[in-house]
Amino acid sequence: MRVMIWVDAEGISGVTSWEQVLAGRSRYDEGRRLMTQEVNAAVRGAKLAGADEIVVVDSHGAGGDHSFRNLIPELLEPGAEYVLGAPWTTYTRPLENGCDGAIFLGFHAKAGTPDGILSHTVSESWLNFFVNGEAVGEIAICAAICGHFGVPVWLVTGDAATCRETQATLGEGVKTVCVKEGLTRFSGRCLAPQEAWRKIEMAVAEVVQYPPKVSPYQPATPTTLRVEWTAPEHVRGYLHAGVQQVDERTVEVTAENFYAAWRTLWRR
């Protein structure tokens, strides 16, 4: 059994502020520790269920040298391999090699979700992101990349809005673990971290031992992606071959499938 775990920061229990997830901010070290411990819980669960290979990808862009290097190496649980420093959505080797299932840990709701703690899509400059005309977030983006290689998403953890979005986007068969409830975008009712770790460990063990009967998420083809930014200046970095500018704040890409369209749009 091969498992790939993608971890973000905003959906970790106890995290409710940008100060905890952006490098150099006053509480960033606290956020790193909480993120690392949730990863350890997930790895323990996968090991408990007998996973043969566990690959964890740090998927949080904290800024500067800490982007995709948030996990604290000396505190990590043995028995897994950890990918640090690979730009978001670019590391796909486990998917290419025949991963059995994916787990999304610490994910957050899409931009504009009022009860989604630190809700956004890709960055604060992205106002909306659409796949074939439907507004989606990072859950859909990462799931579609997994789906391109035939890998289903088994489990997503985060706040209540994240869990709601997961099942609306990927289907009710995908298991979720709610570790906090958003009161506003910057406040939440959170489980104690130790309780969140226990729930995550148990849930990961369950889905690895008894994988849910879910299909890989694959948007209809050909696939059209559209990004609407908050201001015109953000468009400039995306005006390259294959990208069409729709208006002063919007670009669009159409390709034979999601992955081809995403690679055209997101050149990292």
Sequence and secondary structure as in RCSB ss.txt:
>XXXX:A:sequence
MRVMIWVDAEGISGVTSWEQVLAGRSRYDEGRRLMTQEVNAAVRGAKLAGADEIVVVDSHGAGGDHSFRNLIPEL
LEPGAEYVLGAPWTTYTRPLENGCDGAIFLGFHAKAGTPDGILSHTVSESWLNFFVNGEAVGEIAICAAICGHFG
VPVWLVTGDAATCRETQATLGEGVKTVCVKEGLTRFSGRCLAPQEAWRKIEMAVAEVVQYPPKVSPYQPATPTTL
RVEWTAPEHVRGYLHAGVQQVDERTVEVTAENFYAAWRTLWRR
>XXXX:A:secstr
 EEEEEE STTSTT  SGGGTSTTSTTHHHHHHHHHHHHHHHHHHHHHTT SEEEEEE    SGGGTT  S GGG
S TTSEEE S  TT   HHHHTT  EEEEEEE   TT TTSTT  SSSTTEEEEEETTEE  HHHHHHHHHHHTT
  EEEEEEEHHHHHHHHHHH TTSEEEEEEEEEETTEEEE  HHHHHHHHHHHHHHHHHS          SSEEE
EEEESSGGGGGGG STT EEEETTEEEEEESSHHHHHHHH   
